Amino acid sequence: MNIVLWVVQGLLAVLFLVAGAMKIFAYDRMKAMAAQRNPGGELPMSRGLPRFVGITEVAGATGLVLPWGTGLLPLLTPLAAVGLAVIMVGAVVKTMRNDSVAFPVATLVACLVVIFGRGL
Protein backbone atom coordinates (compact mmCIF):
# COMPACT_ATOMS: atom_id res chain seq x y z
CA MET A 1 0.00 0.00 0.00
CA ASN A 2 2.89 2.34 0.76
CA ILE A 3 4.23 2.00 -2.79
CA VAL A 4 0.81 2.77 -4.27
CA LEU A 5 0.52 5.87 -2.08
CA TRP A 6 3.98 7.05 -3.13
CA VAL A 7 3.09 6.60 -6.81
CA VAL A 8 -0.16 8.55 -6.34
CA GLN A 9 1.64 11.27 -4.36
CA GLY A 10 4.36 11.53 -7.00
CA LEU A 11 1.91 11.78 -9.89
CA LEU A 12 -0.17 14.36 -8.05
CA ALA A 13 2.95 16.34 -7.17
CA VAL A 14 4.08 16.47 -10.79
CA LEU A 15 0.57 17.37 -11.97
CA PHE A 16 0.11 20.20 -9.48
CA LEU A 17 3.68 21.46 -9.89
CA VAL A 18 3.22 21.82 -13.66
CA ALA A 19 -0.30 23.25 -13.40
CA GLY A 20 0.77 25.69 -10.69
CA ALA A 21 3.84 26.81 -12.61
CA MET A 22 1.67 27.44 -15.68
CA LYS A 23 -0.66 29.63 -13.64
CA ILE A 24 2.22 31.55 -12.06
CA PHE A 25 4.54 32.03 -15.02
CA ALA A 26 2.46 31.59 -18.17
CA TYR A 27 -0.76 33.49 -17.46
CA ASP A 28 -0.73 35.27 -20.83
CA ARG A 29 -0.27 31.99 -22.68
CA MET A 30 -3.07 30.41 -20.63
CA LYS A 31 -5.31 33.36 -21.47
CA ALA A 32 -4.53 32.99 -25.19
CA MET A 33 -5.34 29.27 -25.06
CA ALA A 34 -8.68 30.04 -23.38
CA ALA A 35 -9.44 32.60 -26.10
CA GLN A 36 -8.74 29.99 -28.79
CA ARG A 37 -11.14 27.54 -27.16
CA ASN A 38 -13.83 30.18 -26.75
CA PRO A 39 -13.50 32.88 -29.44
CA GLY A 40 -14.83 36.22 -28.28
CA GLY A 41 -14.87 35.03 -24.67
CA GLU A 42 -12.79 36.58 -21.94
CA LEU A 43 -10.93 34.75 -19.19
CA PRO A 44 -13.31 35.45 -16.31
CA MET A 45 -10.70 36.12 -13.66
CA SER A 46 -8.03 38.64 -12.90
CA ARG A 47 -4.35 37.81 -12.94
CA GLY A 48 -4.27 37.62 -9.14
CA LEU A 49 -6.57 34.62 -8.71
CA PRO A 50 -4.69 32.25 -11.05
CA ARG A 51 -1.40 33.35 -9.49
CA PHE A 52 -2.75 32.63 -5.99
CA VAL A 53 -4.09 29.23 -7.06
CA GLY A 54 -0.79 28.47 -8.80
CA ILE A 55 1.22 29.30 -5.68
CA THR A 56 -1.04 27.10 -3.55
CA GLU A 57 -0.73 24.26 -6.08
CA VAL A 58 3.07 24.46 -6.05
CA ALA A 59 3.08 24.56 -2.24
CA GLY A 60 0.67 21.63 -2.14
CA ALA A 61 2.81 19.63 -4.58
CA THR A 62 5.81 20.20 -2.34
CA GLY A 63 3.77 19.25 0.71
CA LEU A 64 2.67 15.98 -0.87
CA VAL A 65 6.22 14.68 -1.08
CA LEU A 66 8.71 16.42 1.21
CA PRO A 67 7.20 16.05 4.71
CA TRP A 68 6.48 12.33 4.40
CA GLY A 69 9.68 11.65 2.48
CA THR A 70 11.95 13.40 4.97
CA GLY A 71 10.05 12.34 8.07
CA LEU A 72 9.86 15.96 9.22
CA LEU A 73 6.27 16.81 10.18
CA PRO A 74 4.70 13.99 8.16
CA LEU A 75 1.24 15.27 9.19
CA LEU A 76 1.71 17.99 6.58
CA THR A 77 1.40 15.48 3.71
CA PRO A 78 -2.28 14.62 4.27
CA LEU A 79 -2.97 18.27 5.08
CA ALA A 80 -1.45 19.28 1.73
CA ALA A 81 -3.71 16.71 0.08
CA VAL A 82 -6.71 18.27 1.88
CA GLY A 83 -5.79 21.69 0.51
CA LEU A 84 -5.40 20.32 -3.01
CA ALA A 85 -8.72 18.47 -2.69
CA VAL A 86 -10.40 21.78 -1.85
CA ILE A 87 -8.89 23.29 -4.99
CA MET A 88 -10.14 20.32 -7.00
CA VAL A 89 -13.68 20.71 -5.66
CA GLY A 90 -13.58 24.23 -7.09
CA ALA A 91 -12.20 22.86 -10.36
CA VAL A 92 -15.01 20.31 -10.58
CA VAL A 93 -17.64 22.99 -10.00
CA LYS A 94 -16.05 25.32 -12.57
CA THR A 95 -15.61 22.54 -15.14
CA MET A 96 -19.19 21.27 -14.79
CA ARG A 97 -20.42 24.35 -16.61
CA ASN A 98 -18.52 23.79 -19.86
CA ASP A 99 -16.40 20.66 -20.07
CA SER A 100 -16.10 17.07 -18.94
CA VAL A 101 -15.47 16.62 -15.23
CA ALA A 102 -13.67 13.27 -15.55
CA PHE A 103 -10.12 14.60 -15.05
CA PRO A 104 -10.88 16.92 -12.11
CA VAL A 105 -12.93 14.20 -10.40
CA ALA A 106 -10.12 11.65 -10.90
CA THR A 107 -7.64 14.12 -9.44
CA LEU A 108 -9.96 14.78 -6.49
CA VAL A 109 -10.26 11.02 -5.88
CA ALA A 110 -6.46 10.69 -5.97
CA CYS A 111 -6.21 13.47 -3.36
CA LEU A 112 -8.73 11.60 -1.20
CA VAL A 113 -6.66 8.41 -1.52
CA VAL A 114 -3.64 10.27 -0.15
CA ILE A 115 -5.69 11.90 2.63
CA PHE A 116 -7.06 8.62 3.93
CA GLY A 117 -4.02 6.52 3.05
CA ARG A 118 -1.68 8.76 5.00
CA GLY A 119 -3.88 8.82 8.06
CA LEU A 120 -6.16 11.83 8.32
ChimeraX attribute file (.defattr): number of C-alpha atoms within 10 A of each C-alpha:
attribute: neighborCount
match mode: 1-to-1
recipient: residues
	/A:1	7
	/A:2	9
	/A:3	8
	/A:4	12
	/A:5	16
	/A:6	16
	/A:7	12
	/A:8	17
	/A:9	22
	/A:10	16
	/A:11	16
	/A:12	23
	/A:13	22
	/A:14	14
	/A:15	15
	/A:16	24
	/A:17	21
	/A:18	16
	/A:19	17
	/A:20	24
	/A:21	17
	/A:22	17
	/A:23	25
	/A:24	21
	/A:25	12
	/A:26	13
	/A:27	16
	/A:28	13
	/A:29	12
	/A:30	15
	/A:31	16
	/A:32	14
	/A:33	13
	/A:34	15
	/A:35	14
	/A:36	11
	/A:37	9
	/A:38	11
	/A:39	10
	/A:40	8
	/A:41	10
	/A:42	11
	/A:43	13
	/A:44	7
	/A:45	9
	/A:46	8
	/A:47	14
	/A:48	12
	/A:49	12
	/A:50	17
	/A:51	19
	/A:52	13
	/A:53	18
	/A:54	22
	/A:55	19
	/A:56	19
	/A:57	26
	/A:58	23
	/A:59	18
	/A:60	26
	/A:61	26
	/A:62	18
	/A:63	24
	/A:64	30
	/A:65	19
	/A:66	15
	/A:67	17
	/A:68	17
	/A:69	13
	/A:70	9
	/A:71	9
	/A:72	10
	/A:73	11
	/A:74	17
	/A:75	15
	/A:76	18
	/A:77	25
	/A:78	25
	/A:79	19
	/A:80	24
	/A:81	28
	/A:82	20
	/A:83	16
	/A:84	27
	/A:85	23
	/A:86	14
	/A:87	16
	/A:88	20
	/A:89	15
	/A:90	13
	/A:91	17
	/A:92	21
	/A:93	13
	/A:94	13
	/A:95	16
	/A:96	13
	/A:97	9
	/A:98	8
	/A:99	9
	/A:100	11
	/A:101	15
	/A:102	12
	/A:103	13
	/A:104	21
	/A:105	18
	/A:106	13
	/A:107	22
	/A:108	22
	/A:109	14
	/A:110	18
	/A:111	25
	/A:112	18
	/A:113	18
	/A:114	25
	/A:115	20
	/A:116	12
	/A:117	14
	/A:118	18
	/A:119	11
	/A:120	13
